[in-house]
Amino acid sequence: MQSLTKKYKPVLCTPFGREGYREISPCAALSPYIRCFWTERRVSADVLVIPDTCMDIIFRIDGTENGGFFCALDENSFYSANGGTELFGVRFYAWTAHLFAERDLTGSKNLAFPTEEFFGKLSAELAPYVAYAKTFEERTAAAEKALLKRLDGIRADNNLLNAVDFIIDSRGSLEISGLCGHTALSARTLERLFAASMGISPKAFSSLVRYQLLWQEMTGRSGFNILDAVEKYGYADQPHLLNDFRRRHLMTPKQALDYAKRIG
């Protein structure tokens, strides 16, 4: 599982950072499961939230022991404002959140839920620490302690990990028949496995991975060449790539980069 996190690091719409937002990386034992712990206090501007192939447990820091909410995998971008309230979040990889949940994630895509619907015991344990801790670091330490206690009961599905690994290596541009051949699982079995673990289909997850990898390449190095990306990511042509990116990101690549640099 650790190999997946080394080859695939999802990024936000502001990979260069933004005012009021901070992250802390998890400890070594949790790093295969947790992308980061994060906090944000935003007052003046709505911020674009893109499909980052992650799921989050989010608490509002408002002086009460609120149970927070769980954001499942989202296929669409949207603008979000928190009204100045401070937030604390635990960000899971797409293939790991279900390991800490108390029921499977079937039917959860594109939705947010009270955290107790999926993480009742974890939510109850974390809520008082999150509410009354004085710092981001204290909240992170409490979350790590609660999550570490649950590691002994976790049993990852090797079929799921094998499928995710193949999708990432294929840059999200493979046919489902190829995934079936690689995993030796039927399309129906894969559909059930992904629905229970992520709430979406293998095809939908592959599409999100392709978009994320494309965005990472756009922001990760100079000299990005869109024509090379068409072939690399399996698009039919340049308009296909641009339309798919705009559908996911609500902006053209140039607008997205300008936005990331301006907000950051």
C-alpha positions as CSV (number, residue, x, y, z in Angstrom):
1,M,0.0,0.0,0.0
2,Q,2.9,2.4,0.7
3,S,4.0,2.1,-2.9
4,L,0.7,3.7,-4.0
5,T,1.3,6.8,-2.0
6,K,4.8,7.1,-3.3
7,K,3.7,7.2,-6.9
8,Y,0.5,9.1,-6.5
9,K,0.1,12.3,-4.4
10,P,-3.2,14.0,-5.1
11,V,-3.1,17.8,-5.1
12,L,-5.6,20.6,-4.7
13,C,-6.6,23.4,-7.0
14,T,-3.9,25.5,-5.2
15,P,-0.9,23.2,-5.2
16,F,1.4,26.2,-4.5
17,G,-0.4,26.9,-1.2
18,R,-2.9,29.5,-0.2
19,E,-3.4,31.9,2.6
20,G,-5.0,30.5,5.7
21,Y,-4.5,26.8,4.7
22,R,-1.9,24.5,6.3
23,E,-1.2,20.8,6.1
24,I,0.7,18.3,8.3
25,S,1.9,15.0,7.0
26,P,0.9,11.9,9.0
27,C,3.3,9.8,11.0
28,A,5.0,6.9,9.2
29,A,2.5,4.3,10.3
30,L,-0.5,6.3,9.0
31,S,1.2,7.6,5.8
32,P,-0.2,4.7,3.6
33,Y,-3.7,5.7,4.6
34,I,-3.8,9.4,5.3
35,R,-2.8,12.0,2.7
36,C,-2.6,14.8,5.3
37,F,-4.2,16.5,8.2
38,W,-5.2,20.1,7.4
39,T,-6.7,23.3,8.7
40,E,-8.1,26.4,7.1
41,R,-9.6,29.7,8.1
42,R,-11.0,31.6,5.2
43,V,-13.0,34.8,5.4
44,S,-13.0,36.8,2.2
45,A,-13.1,34.5,-0.8
46,D,-14.7,31.3,-2.1
47,V,-12.2,28.7,-3.1
48,L,-12.5,26.2,-5.8
49,V,-12.6,22.6,-4.6
50,I,-11.6,20.1,-7.3
51,P,-11.9,16.3,-7.5
52,D,-8.7,15.3,-5.8
53,T,-9.5,11.6,-5.4
54,C,-9.5,12.0,-1.6
55,M,-12.2,11.8,1.1
56,D,-12.2,14.0,4.1
57,I,-13.6,14.1,7.6
58,I,-14.0,17.8,8.4
59,F,-14.7,19.4,11.8
60,R,-15.8,23.0,12.3
61,I,-13.9,24.6,15.2
62,D,-16.8,26.5,16.8
63,G,-16.5,25.8,20.5
64,T,-18.9,22.9,20.4
65,E,-18.4,19.1,20.2
66,N,-19.9,18.9,16.7
67,G,-19.4,15.6,15.0
68,G,-18.2,17.1,11.8
69,F,-19.1,15.8,8.3
70,F,-17.7,13.3,5.9
71,C,-17.1,14.2,2.3
72,A,-17.0,11.2,0.0
73,L,-15.4,11.1,-3.4
74,D,-16.6,14.0,-5.6
75,E,-16.5,13.9,-9.4
76,N,-17.2,17.6,-9.8
77,S,-15.6,20.9,-8.8
78,F,-17.5,23.5,-6.8
79,Y,-16.8,26.8,-4.9
80,S,-16.8,26.6,-1.2
81,A,-16.7,29.3,1.6
82,N,-16.6,28.5,5.3
83,G,-17.8,31.9,6.5
84,G,-14.7,32.5,8.5
85,T,-15.0,29.4,10.7
86,E,-11.8,27.5,11.3
87,L,-11.8,23.9,9.9
88,F,-9.8,20.8,10.8
89,G,-9.7,17.9,8.4
90,V,-8.4,14.4,8.0
91,R,-7.8,13.6,4.3
92,F,-7.9,9.9,3.3
93,Y,-6.8,8.4,0.0
94,A,-9.7,7.2,-2.1
95,W,-8.8,3.5,-1.4
96,T,-8.3,3.8,2.4
97,A,-11.2,5.7,3.9
98,H,-13.4,2.6,3.9
99,L,-10.9,0.8,6.1
100,F,-11.7,3.1,9.0
101,A,-15.4,3.3,8.3
102,E,-18.1,1.2,10.1
103,R,-20.0,0.4,6.9
104,D,-19.2,0.3,3.2
105,L,-19.4,3.4,1.0
106,T,-21.9,2.2,-1.6
107,G,-24.0,5.2,-2.9
108,S,-21.8,7.8,-1.3
109,K,-20.3,9.6,-4.3
110,N,-20.7,13.3,-4.7
111,L,-22.3,13.6,-1.2
112,A,-21.4,14.8,2.3
113,F,-22.8,13.1,5.4
114,P,-22.7,13.6,9.2
115,T,-19.5,11.8,10.2
116,E,-21.2,9.5,12.6
117,E,-23.1,7.8,9.6
118,F,-19.8,6.2,8.6
119,F,-17.4,6.8,11.5
120,G,-19.5,6.8,14.6
121,K,-16.9,5.7,17.2
122,L,-14.1,7.7,15.6
123,S,-16.3,10.9,15.4
124,A,-17.3,10.5,19.1
125,E,-13.7,10.1,20.2
126,L,-12.3,13.0,18.2
127,A,-15.1,15.6,18.7
128,P,-14.1,16.8,22.2
129,Y,-10.3,16.8,21.3
130,V,-11.0,18.8,18.2
131,A,-13.3,21.2,19.9
132,Y,-11.1,22.1,22.9
133,A,-7.5,21.7,21.6
134,K,-5.7,25.0,21.4
135,T,-3.6,24.4,18.2
136,F,-3.7,22.6,14.9
137,E,-0.8,20.5,16.1
138,E,-2.8,19.3,19.2
139,R,-5.8,18.4,17.0
140,T,-3.5,16.4,14.6
141,A,-1.9,14.5,17.5
142,A,-5.3,13.6,18.9
143,A,-6.5,12.4,15.4
144,E,-3.3,10.4,14.9
145,K,-3.8,8.7,18.3
146,A,-7.4,7.7,17.5
147,L,-6.5,6.4,14.0
148,L,-3.4,4.5,15.2
149,K,-5.6,2.5,17.6
150,R,-7.6,1.2,14.7
151,L,-4.7,0.0,12.5
152,D,-4.7,-3.5,14.1
153,G,-8.2,-4.1,12.8
154,I,-7.5,-3.1,9.3
155,R,-7.3,-5.6,6.5
156,A,-6.8,-4.1,3.1
157,D,-8.2,-5.9,0.1
158,N,-5.3,-6.9,-2.2
159,N,-7.6,-7.1,-5.2
160,L,-8.5,-3.5,-4.7
161,L,-4.9,-2.4,-4.2
162,N,-3.9,-4.3,-7.3
163,A,-6.6,-2.6,-9.4
164,V,-5.8,0.9,-8.1
165,D,-2.1,0.4,-8.7
166,F,-2.8,-0.7,-12.3
167,I,-5.1,2.3,-12.9
168,I,-2.4,4.7,-11.6
169,D,0.3,3.0,-13.7
170,S,-2.0,3.3,-16.7
171,R,-2.5,7.0,-16.0
172,G,-6.3,6.4,-15.9
173,S,-6.6,5.7,-19.6
174,L,-7.2,2.0,-19.6
175,E,-10.2,0.0,-20.8
176,I,-12.1,-2.0,-18.1
177,S,-11.4,-5.1,-20.1
178,G,-7.7,-4.5,-19.5
179,L,-8.3,-4.0,-15.8
180,C,-10.2,-7.3,-15.7
181,G,-7.4,-9.1,-17.5
182,H,-4.8,-7.7,-15.1
183,T,-6.7,-8.5,-11.9
184,A,-8.3,-11.7,-13.1
185,L,-11.6,-10.3,-11.8
186,S,-14.9,-10.0,-13.7
187,A,-16.2,-6.5,-14.5
188,R,-19.1,-7.2,-12.2
189,T,-16.8,-8.1,-9.3
190,L,-14.8,-5.0,-9.9
191,E,-17.9,-2.8,-9.9
192,R,-19.0,-4.2,-6.6
193,L,-15.5,-3.9,-5.1
194,F,-15.1,-0.2,-6.1
195,A,-18.7,0.7,-5.1
196,A,-18.2,-0.7,-1.6
197,S,-14.7,0.7,-1.1
198,M,-15.0,4.1,-2.9
199,G,-18.6,4.6,-3.8
200,I,-17.8,4.9,-7.5
201,S,-17.1,2.6,-10.5
202,P,-13.6,1.6,-11.7
203,K,-14.3,3.6,-14.9
204,A,-15.2,6.7,-12.9
205,F,-12.2,6.4,-10.6
206,S,-9.9,5.9,-13.7
207,S,-11.2,9.1,-15.2
208,L,-10.6,11.0,-12.0
209,V,-7.0,9.6,-11.8
210,R,-6.3,10.7,-15.3
211,Y,-7.6,14.2,-14.6
212,Q,-5.5,14.4,-11.4
213,L,-2.3,13.2,-13.0
214,L,-2.8,15.7,-15.8
215,W,-3.3,18.5,-13.3
216,Q,-0.3,17.4,-11.4
217,E,1.8,17.5,-14.5
218,M,0.6,20.9,-15.5
219,T,1.6,22.4,-12.1
220,G,4.6,20.2,-11.4
221,R,7.0,21.2,-14.1
222,S,7.7,24.0,-16.6
223,G,7.5,23.3,-20.3
224,F,4.2,21.3,-20.1
225,N,3.2,20.4,-23.7
226,I,-0.5,19.8,-24.3
227,L,0.1,17.8,-27.5
228,D,2.4,15.4,-25.7
229,A,-0.2,15.1,-22.9
230,V,-2.9,14.1,-25.5
231,E,-1.0,11.0,-26.3
232,K,0.4,10.3,-22.8
233,Y,-3.1,10.3,-21.2
234,G,-5.0,8.6,-23.9
235,Y,-7.1,11.4,-25.3
236,A,-8.4,11.3,-28.8
237,D,-7.2,14.8,-29.6
238,Q,-6.5,18.2,-28.1
239,P,-10.2,19.3,-27.9
240,H,-11.0,16.1,-26.1
241,L,-8.4,16.8,-23.4
242,L,-9.4,20.5,-23.1
243,N,-13.1,19.6,-22.8
244,D,-12.5,16.9,-20.2
245,F,-10.3,19.2,-18.1
246,R,-12.8,22.1,-18.3
247,R,-15.6,19.7,-17.3
248,R,-13.6,18.6,-14.2
249,H,-12.0,21.9,-13.2
250,L,-14.5,24.5,-14.4
251,M,-11.7,26.3,-16.2
252,T,-9.3,26.0,-19.1
253,P,-5.7,24.9,-18.2
254,K,-4.4,28.4,-18.5
255,Q,-7.2,29.8,-16.3
256,A,-6.6,27.1,-13.7
257,L,-2.9,27.9,-13.5
258,D,-3.6,31.6,-13.2
259,Y,-6.1,30.9,-10.5
260,A,-3.7,28.6,-8.6
261,K,-0.9,31.2,-8.7
262,R,-3.3,34.1,-7.8
263,I,-5.0,32.4,-4.8
264,G,-1.7,30.9,-3.7
